[in-house]
Amino acid sequence: MACLGVFVAYLPVTTVSVSLPAIQRALGASTSQLSWVSDAFVLPMAALILTTGVWGDVHGRKRVFQTGMALCALGAAISLSADSVQWVWAGQAVSGLGAAALLPTTLALISHAVPDHRERGKYIGLWAMSLMGSLAVGSLIAGVLLEHVAWRWIFLLPVPVSLIVLVVAAFRLPDSRAPHGRRLDWPGQISAAVAVTAVVYGVIEGGADGFGEPAVVTALVLGAISAAVFVVVERRSASPMLDLALFRSPAFTATALVAMISFLGLIGFFFVLSLYFGMVQHLTTIDAALRMVTVSGVALVVGAPIGRLMHRVSARVLITTGLVVAAAAMLSLTGVDAHTSYGSIVWRLALLGLGMGAVLTPMTASAVSSVPYHLAGMAAAGNNAFRQVGGALGPAVLGALLTTRALDALPGRLTDAGVPAEASARVLDTAREQGLGAVAGLQLDAATGPALTALGDSFLDGMRLCLTVSASLALLAAVACAVLLRPAAGPAAPAAAAAGETSAAGETLATEETPARPAPVPAG
């Protein structure tokens, strides 16, 4: 049930990413509006994932799991019937709420069902494979559907799947709660939600309108203040939503940083790559899907052997190596252009999938196993929260970089292509007011072909910048992982070992307040 839950939760990610060009054509959306199609889903997931984890601890994980499945079905139904980009946002937001309920709950269900942390690593590997499988299947489903029916039908599958899982869960899923009493931390929740929302809004609108706009500056300042308030509130709270003591574990700090950076690059990469296939290479949706599925498909295939390797190779080595491989893959993609063949691009995408597959499972297992047992649920929710913050910032940050760099390069590219001044002015005005995708619909007579060539070249300039930034962040995360995700040393290590706290890779973790592992709490 946990694997089915995370499968449904992540299904909208690549189905929507592959479909962005079709949605843009059908609804006339700008690039910033397209960013919100992705972020309307990821943003509530990032802002509320810690709260839903607490709800599951307090009120029962089965109830929260069922609520999440119901919200996923409702959100997909709203998007399915949408006739404007704003209604797609609404449906995506509801689905994001459902995903926020499912992600920490599914990991907590696994932790409850498999108390042995060594055995649990295998099931967390299956959970991670289900997540990557959802990303792989989603792009293929969207590709097939968009070849034959309207774009809105990409939202159909989550409705029956969610309802079936909801019914099965009612009869087959045992309930569980946290072994220690917890309660909702409303000041922390409100400040966290405001911080995430304000920062993502500021980045998206800043990329579209400029970071000097009053609304953008206000949003970013509000986000910074709210983040500071969150830290103060959590330090003083008797029942914090995210216990800041978790960050005393270098392993948890490293995995949180890796989770945020890796998903910023991955989800942002899917956003940019989808536009590249549609706007530059002019591929059909199914052809684009077959290329994009390479990343998640390879990551899915390597997930199982990586899970088995975790008992022989340290998480530090696996994650660091995976991040370096992913960075190399993204740097290799800076060499593609409008005419790059399938064979030339697919090995680069496979290399990226290999790197991501080596990161996801040990990252999640290490986050859960790096803290005392009674904080495992909070650690899982915290790791997911950082992952979703990165996922929300991905389309926002890379979309802003892409738009800014492409618009800066477009005048020079139009001149190089020999586009007349009058036609160039039309292209620039359309790109700045309606987004880069709107240029493809302009009728410029003899200048149409050169203008589209210039548009593709300027897009490639923006994409190369995005890939370089993503690769740099991956290398930064690799360094952080190599430094922080280390075996405990010194006199604290024996105490930790006596308490029975070890990481998924078999590395002892020093934690002063680590208690003896309690027995599992009975269902209900």
Salt bridges, closest charged atoms under 4 A:
ASP57 OD1 - ARG61 NH2 2.85
ASP57 OD2 - ARG182 NH1 2.54
GLU119 OE2 - LYS122 NZ 3.10
ASP175 OD2 - ARG177 NH1 3.72
ASP461 OD1 - ARG413 NH2 2.98
ASP461 OD1 - ARG464 NH1 3.67
GLU501 OE2 - ARG517 NH2 3.91
GLU513 OE1 - ARG248 NH1 3.73
